[in-house]
Amino acid sequence: MSPWETVLAIIGMGLITLLTRSFFLIPKRELPIPDWAKQGLRYAPLAALAAVIVPEIVMTQGQLISTWQDARLYATAVATAYFFWKRGILGTIVSGTAVMLALRLGLGW
């Protein structure tokens, strides 16, 4: 592509981004959202997080893990148990990371 085509593409993508992100700011009044959609949107962040995290825990290079000697499984179990015990995010991260490091460095998993 020529430099002008590149600049035109960048400007075009910027305008499209501006339009789509300001879509809810343009109307003068609030757009009505049905109650069923509001209920569904409550779970969107959790669903997005699960869609990112779960494959990272149970898969390696596009394949399901085939052994129990994987530090991620134990780190996830410890972090989950800690969260349900104390309900603290920092402790959850620290406990999971500590188990992961101990198994990776200590046992070579």
ABEGO torsion letter per residue (X at the ends): XBAAAAAAAAAAAAAAAAAAAAAAAABABBBBBBAAAAAAAAAAAAAAAAAAAAAAAABBGGBBBABABBAAAAAAAAAAAAAAAAGBAAAAAAAAAAAAAAAAAAAGX
